[in-house]
Amino acid sequence: MPPLLTSIATTRGPAMSTRARVRMSARGFPPFLPKEVERIKDRQAIELAKRIERVPVMIDSGKGTLMSSCVKPLHQSNNEPVVLLHGFDSSCLEWRYVHPLLEDAGVETWAIDILGWGFSDLATLPTCDVTAKRKHLYQLWRSYIKKPMVLVGPSLGAAVAIDFVANHPEAVSKLVFIDASVYAEGAGDMTKLPKIFAYAGVYILKSLLVRLYATKLAFKEAPKGSLLDWVNVGRLHCLLPWWEDATVDFMINGGYNVKQKTLVIWGEDDQIINKELAIKLCNDLQDSFLYMIPDCGHIPHVEKPDKVTELILGFLSRENVTQEQLQEVLK
């Protein structure tokens, strides 16, 4: 098993006021979302989708700005903002249940699409490798968030968070990992894969049947009566015209290898990442707390949003998971 790597390879900014006004659809969705958003039935997904907007973020080498998708907070506070990333090939809609709960608790909450996924404007495709993702997140933080944040990373989003904090520790006050994918050895041999085969694999990844299977695998109990709707929410960003190019660029450029206080949340019945890695992760981190959520799969923030929200709020208030609970898991 490779070691945990520490390195790899509130005020709104002035640009916020210069963003262009956007036309909304008849149902209130921003026009850059795929038209298939109209088919979604999940009320929380609909409400969060209506709040997605694009803000200008500087990209590398003087190439100008990238209109980057995110959900901005309804209110600002003097406390640490919570910034929600998402997992591999996903979007900010992953937070449709937890995001409003955090806002209702008075937390300044951002949900950000990682470069290459989500709903940013990638018509002129930038590089979407590990370094580009980190730089993009930093520029967004520097332009709009501007103060140390609690960075929340589920699954591969935890690798994004680790890479980010290793390079920009001043930007992060605390970390929260959820079923973290941080020990995978990057994209491995996919870096040598001919593009034609990479595109074929990505095309399969986009398919409805594969997404159905992945959704069922991710949860302890698949959502009755709403499985197909959850799949439609999860693959909505795949319908943007540049999704294949951005995902292939990430794959063939190596993926992720992977003294802030860290909360590690894990679904006890995760069928994708073994819970033994949660214990290993906490052992590798200097100051961490682990909480296992029973009867829960790989995406606790979707399957058990009330519990995840409770844990994050407790962590923010320092009434967080105790060492006694951690020791109970380690027995």
LUMBAKOL-878856 format. One record per residue (C-alpha): residue number from 1; y, z, x. Coordinates in Angstrom, 2 decimals. Layout:
% LUMBAKOL-878856
[NUM,[Y,Z,X]]
...
This chain:
% LUMBAKOL-878856
[1,[0.00,0.00,0.00]]
[2,[3.34,-1.00,1.55]]
[3,[5.87,1.78,2.03]]
[4,[8.90,2.11,-0.17]]
[5,[11.62,0.10,1.53]]
[6,[15.19,1.28,1.69]]
[7,[16.52,-2.10,2.77]]
[8,[15.66,-5.73,2.18]]
[9,[15.93,-9.24,4.48]]
[10,[36.68,3.84,-15.38]]
[11,[38.77,1.26,-15.69]]
[12,[38.41,-2.36,-16.50]]
[13,[39.45,-4.85,-13.89]]
[14,[42.41,-7.15,-14.26]]
[15,[40.12,-10.15,-14.74]]
[16,[38.91,-8.59,-18.00]]
[17,[42.17,-9.48,-19.68]]
[18,[42.03,-13.10,-18.51]]
[19,[38.67,-14.05,-19.98]]
[20,[38.79,-16.87,-22.47]]
[21,[38.52,-16.15,-26.16]]
[22,[35.15,-17.24,-27.47]]
[23,[34.29,-18.75,-30.82]]
[24,[31.72,-16.79,-32.80]]
[25,[28.99,-18.24,-34.99]]
[26,[28.99,-17.74,-38.74]]
[27,[26.84,-14.61,-38.31]]
[28,[28.99,-13.28,-35.47]]
[29,[26.86,-14.37,-32.50]]
[30,[28.68,-15.68,-29.41]]
[31,[28.28,-19.48,-29.24]]
[32,[26.59,-19.51,-25.81]]
[33,[23.43,-17.87,-27.18]]
[34,[20.58,-20.26,-28.06]]
[35,[20.60,-21.23,-31.73]]
[36,[17.22,-19.51,-32.10]]
[37,[19.09,-16.18,-32.14]]
[38,[19.64,-16.87,-35.84]]
[39,[15.90,-16.37,-36.44]]
[40,[15.80,-12.82,-35.09]]
[41,[15.22,-10.13,-37.72]]
[42,[15.38,-6.96,-35.62]]
[43,[18.60,-5.27,-36.75]]
[44,[19.32,-3.55,-33.42]]
[45,[18.72,-6.78,-31.51]]
[46,[21.10,-8.62,-33.82]]
[47,[23.84,-6.02,-33.36]]
[48,[23.52,-5.96,-29.58]]
[49,[23.37,-9.77,-29.37]]
[50,[26.69,-9.96,-31.23]]
[51,[28.27,-7.84,-28.49]]
[52,[27.10,-9.94,-25.54]]
[53,[29.99,-11.61,-23.77]]
[54,[30.64,-13.44,-20.55]]
[55,[33.07,-12.11,-17.98]]
[56,[34.21,-13.88,-14.79]]
[57,[32.55,-12.60,-11.62]]
[58,[33.34,-13.89,-8.14]]
[59,[30.41,-15.49,-6.37]]
[60,[29.80,-16.03,-2.68]]
[61,[31.32,-18.53,-0.26]]
[62,[34.50,-19.15,-2.20]]
[63,[32.64,-20.98,-4.97]]
[64,[34.84,-19.50,-7.65]]
[65,[33.68,-17.41,-10.58]]
[66,[30.52,-17.23,-12.62]]
[67,[30.77,-16.39,-16.30]]
[68,[28.33,-13.49,-16.37]]
[69,[26.75,-12.02,-19.48]]
[70,[26.82,-8.33,-20.29]]
[71,[27.49,-5.80,-23.02]]
[72,[30.59,-3.76,-22.22]]
[73,[31.10,-0.18,-23.40]]
[74,[32.93,0.56,-26.61]]
[75,[34.79,3.37,-24.90]]
[76,[35.59,4.56,-21.40]]
[77,[35.16,8.08,-20.10]]
[78,[35.93,10.15,-17.04]]
[79,[32.22,10.76,-16.50]]
[80,[29.70,8.58,-14.73]]
[81,[29.08,5.28,-16.52]]
[82,[25.48,4.36,-17.20]]
[83,[24.59,0.79,-16.20]]
[84,[21.40,-0.63,-17.69]]
[85,[19.54,-3.38,-15.84]]
[86,[16.45,-5.09,-17.23]]
[87,[13.03,-6.15,-16.02]]
[88,[11.65,-9.43,-14.65]]
[89,[12.63,-12.50,-16.68]]
[90,[14.35,-10.51,-19.40]]
[91,[17.86,-9.77,-20.66]]
[92,[20.18,-7.01,-21.80]]
[93,[18.54,-7.22,-25.25]]
[94,[15.79,-5.09,-23.73]]
[95,[18.15,-2.16,-24.37]]
[96,[18.71,-2.81,-28.07]]
[97,[17.41,0.64,-29.08]]
[98,[18.59,2.91,-26.25]]
[99,[22.06,1.39,-25.75]]
[100,[23.46,2.47,-29.14]]
[101,[21.92,5.94,-28.79]]
[102,[23.67,6.46,-25.45]]
[103,[26.98,5.25,-26.92]]
[104,[26.59,7.55,-29.92]]
[105,[26.26,10.40,-27.41]]
[106,[29.64,9.46,-25.91]]
[107,[28.31,7.82,-22.74]]
[108,[30.16,4.87,-21.22]]
[109,[27.29,2.39,-21.30]]
[110,[26.98,-1.07,-19.78]]
[111,[24.04,-3.46,-20.23]]
[112,[24.09,-6.16,-17.56]]
[113,[22.11,-9.36,-17.17]]
[114,[20.74,-9.79,-13.65]]
[115,[21.77,-13.06,-12.04]]
[116,[19.31,-15.83,-12.93]]
[117,[18.15,-14.22,-16.17]]
[118,[19.85,-13.30,-19.39]]
[119,[22.69,-15.36,-20.83]]
[120,[25.13,-16.05,-17.98]]
[121,[26.54,-19.56,-17.59]]
[122,[24.41,-21.14,-14.86]]
[123,[25.26,-24.76,-15.62]]
[124,[26.27,-25.07,-11.96]]
[125,[23.26,-23.20,-10.64]]
[126,[23.97,-20.73,-7.83]]
[127,[21.26,-19.37,-5.57]]
[128,[19.30,-16.75,-7.51]]
[129,[17.39,-15.04,-4.70]]
[130,[17.37,-11.32,-3.85]]
[131,[20.61,-11.38,-1.86]]
[132,[22.47,-13.37,-4.50]]
[133,[21.37,-10.97,-7.23]]
[134,[22.62,-8.00,-5.22]]
[135,[25.97,-9.61,-4.38]]
[136,[26.52,-10.63,-7.98]]
[137,[25.87,-7.10,-9.24]]
[138,[28.22,-5.69,-6.61]]
[139,[31.04,-8.06,-7.53]]
[140,[30.63,-7.21,-11.22]]
[141,[30.69,-3.50,-10.40]]
[142,[33.73,-3.87,-8.14]]
[143,[35.67,-5.91,-10.71]]
[144,[34.98,-3.94,-13.87]]
[145,[33.16,-0.63,-13.43]]
[146,[34.86,0.57,-10.25]]
[147,[33.37,4.06,-10.04]]
[148,[30.00,5.50,-9.05]]
[149,[27.45,4.72,-11.74]]
[150,[24.08,5.91,-12.94]]
[151,[22.00,2.78,-12.35]]
[152,[18.97,2.41,-14.63]]
[153,[16.23,-0.02,-13.61]]
[154,[13.04,-0.67,-15.60]]
[155,[10.07,-2.45,-14.00]]
[156,[11.45,-5.05,-11.53]]
[157,[14.94,-3.83,-12.37]]
[158,[14.07,-0.76,-10.30]]
[159,[13.59,-3.01,-7.26]]
[160,[16.99,-4.54,-7.95]]
[161,[18.44,-1.01,-8.12]]
[162,[16.78,0.11,-4.86]]
[163,[17.99,-2.96,-3.03]]
[164,[21.48,-2.44,-4.44]]
[165,[21.80,1.26,-3.59]]
[166,[20.45,0.66,-0.06]]
[167,[23.33,-1.74,0.55]]
[168,[26.05,-0.14,-1.60]]
[169,[25.39,3.62,-1.81]]
[170,[29.02,4.31,-2.64]]
[171,[28.58,2.51,-5.98]]
[172,[25.69,4.66,-7.28]]
[173,[25.70,8.37,-8.09]]
[174,[22.20,8.63,-9.59]]
[175,[19.18,6.42,-10.23]]
[176,[16.81,6.20,-13.17]]
[177,[13.59,4.24,-12.79]]
[178,[11.37,3.33,-15.73]]
[179,[7.81,2.18,-14.94]]
[180,[9.21,0.92,-11.67]]
[181,[7.81,-2.16,-9.94]]
[182,[8.87,-1.36,-6.37]]
[183,[5.68,-1.68,-4.33]]
[184,[4.85,-5.32,-5.04]]
[185,[4.93,-7.47,-1.93]]
[186,[7.52,-9.90,-3.17]]
[187,[6.52,-13.38,-4.22]]
[188,[4.01,-13.70,-1.38]]
[189,[2.49,-17.15,-1.07]]
[190,[4.72,-18.44,-3.87]]
[191,[7.35,-19.02,-1.17]]
[192,[5.13,-21.87,0.08]]
[193,[4.38,-23.22,-3.38]]
[194,[5.52,-26.81,-4.00]]
[195,[8.27,-26.88,-6.57]]
[196,[6.24,-29.01,-8.96]]
[197,[3.64,-26.24,-9.23]]
[198,[6.29,-23.54,-9.48]]
[199,[7.85,-25.38,-12.43]]
[200,[4.44,-25.72,-14.05]]
[201,[3.90,-21.97,-13.76]]
[202,[7.33,-21.21,-15.15]]
[203,[6.72,-23.57,-18.08]]
[204,[3.57,-21.59,-18.94]]
[205,[5.51,-18.33,-18.60]]
[206,[7.89,-19.61,-21.26]]
[207,[5.13,-20.41,-23.76]]
[208,[4.90,-18.49,-27.00]]
[209,[1.21,-17.61,-26.51]]
[210,[1.78,-16.12,-23.05]]
[211,[4.76,-14.15,-24.33]]
[212,[2.67,-12.85,-27.22]]
[213,[-0.03,-11.68,-24.85]]
[214,[2.48,-10.08,-22.46]]
[215,[4.20,-8.26,-25.32]]
[216,[0.91,-6.85,-26.61]]
[217,[-0.04,-5.79,-23.07]]
[218,[3.30,-4.03,-22.49]]
[219,[2.93,-1.53,-25.34]]
[220,[0.44,1.21,-26.17]]
[221,[0.58,0.05,-29.77]]
[222,[1.91,-3.40,-30.56]]
[223,[4.68,-3.24,-33.20]]
[224,[3.10,-3.87,-36.60]]
[225,[4.78,-6.61,-38.57]]
[226,[7.38,-7.28,-35.89]]
[227,[5.37,-8.52,-32.88]]
[228,[6.51,-12.13,-33.24]]
[229,[10.12,-11.03,-33.71]]
[230,[9.93,-8.92,-30.52]]
[231,[8.55,-11.96,-28.71]]
[232,[11.46,-14.06,-29.99]]
[233,[13.92,-11.45,-28.71]]
[234,[12.18,-11.28,-25.33]]
[235,[12.11,-15.05,-24.73]]
[236,[15.53,-15.93,-26.19]]
[237,[17.11,-16.31,-22.75]]
[238,[14.29,-18.70,-21.71]]
[239,[15.73,-21.28,-24.11]]
[240,[18.88,-21.76,-22.04]]
[241,[18.74,-25.09,-20.17]]
[242,[18.96,-23.61,-16.66]]
[243,[16.32,-20.89,-17.10]]
[244,[13.51,-22.83,-15.37]]
[245,[15.67,-23.70,-12.34]]
[246,[16.92,-20.13,-11.88]]
[247,[13.43,-18.60,-12.16]]
[248,[11.87,-21.11,-9.75]]
[249,[14.69,-20.46,-7.27]]
[250,[13.90,-16.75,-7.37]]
[251,[10.15,-17.35,-6.93]]
[252,[10.29,-19.71,-3.97]]
[253,[12.82,-17.54,-2.14]]
[254,[10.52,-14.56,-1.86]]
[255,[11.16,-12.19,-4.77]]
[256,[11.56,-8.47,-4.07]]
[257,[9.78,-6.29,-1.55]]
[258,[10.18,-3.37,-2.12]]
[259,[19.95,10.47,-1.11]]
[260,[20.64,9.73,-4.73]]
[261,[19.01,12.04,-7.21]]
[262,[16.47,10.00,-9.12]]
[263,[14.77,10.33,-12.50]]
[264,[11.46,8.48,-12.77]]
[265,[10.25,7.80,-16.31]]
[266,[6.76,6.38,-16.87]]
[267,[4.66,5.37,-19.85]]
[268,[1.42,7.30,-19.50]]
[269,[-0.59,4.36,-20.87]]
[270,[1.07,1.61,-18.82]]
[271,[-1.48,-1.22,-18.46]]
[272,[0.72,-3.23,-16.07]]
[273,[1.62,-0.71,-13.34]]
[274,[-0.74,2.19,-12.62]]
[275,[0.77,5.62,-13.20]]
[276,[-0.50,6.70,-9.77]]
[277,[2.35,4.63,-8.37]]
[278,[4.79,6.84,-10.29]]
[279,[3.53,9.84,-8.33]]
[280,[3.67,7.89,-5.06]]
[281,[7.23,6.81,-5.84]]
[282,[8.34,10.40,-6.43]]
[283,[6.68,11.48,-3.19]]
[284,[8.53,8.74,-1.31]]
[285,[11.92,9.63,-2.79]]
[286,[13.79,12.63,-1.43]]
[287,[15.14,14.17,-4.61]]
[288,[13.30,12.94,-7.68]]
[289,[12.00,14.13,-11.03]]
[290,[9.08,12.55,-12.87]]
[291,[8.43,12.54,-16.60]]
[292,[5.37,10.91,-18.14]]
[293,[5.80,9.82,-21.76]]
[294,[2.50,10.14,-23.63]]
[295,[1.16,7.38,-25.92]]
[296,[3.51,4.88,-24.30]]
[297,[3.07,1.61,-22.40]]
[298,[5.12,-0.32,-19.83]]
[299,[8.47,-0.47,-21.67]]
[300,[9.29,3.08,-22.82]]
[301,[12.92,2.22,-23.57]]
[302,[11.69,-0.16,-26.27]]
[303,[8.61,1.76,-27.42]]
[304,[10.00,5.33,-27.23]]
[305,[13.80,4.91,-27.17]]
[306,[14.59,8.38,-28.53]]
[307,[12.63,10.05,-25.73]]
[308,[14.10,7.84,-23.00]]
[309,[17.61,8.53,-24.30]]
[310,[16.92,12.26,-24.36]]
[311,[15.73,12.18,-20.75]]
[312,[18.71,10.15,-19.52]]
[313,[21.20,12.40,-21.31]]
[314,[19.52,15.48,-19.90]]
[315,[19.63,13.95,-16.43]]
[316,[23.34,13.21,-16.80]]
[317,[24.08,16.77,-17.85]]
[318,[21.92,18.17,-15.01]]
[319,[19.65,19.79,-17.57]]
[320,[17.09,17.33,-16.36]]
[321,[13.37,17.19,-15.81]]
[322,[12.26,20.27,-13.90]]
[323,[10.15,20.54,-10.79]]
[324,[7.65,22.47,-12.91]]
[325,[7.12,19.40,-15.08]]
[326,[6.69,17.30,-11.96]]
[327,[4.10,19.71,-10.57]]
[328,[2.24,19.55,-13.87]]
[329,[1.90,15.78,-13.51]]
[330,[0.78,16.07,-9.88]]
[331,[-2.12,18.43,-10.66]]
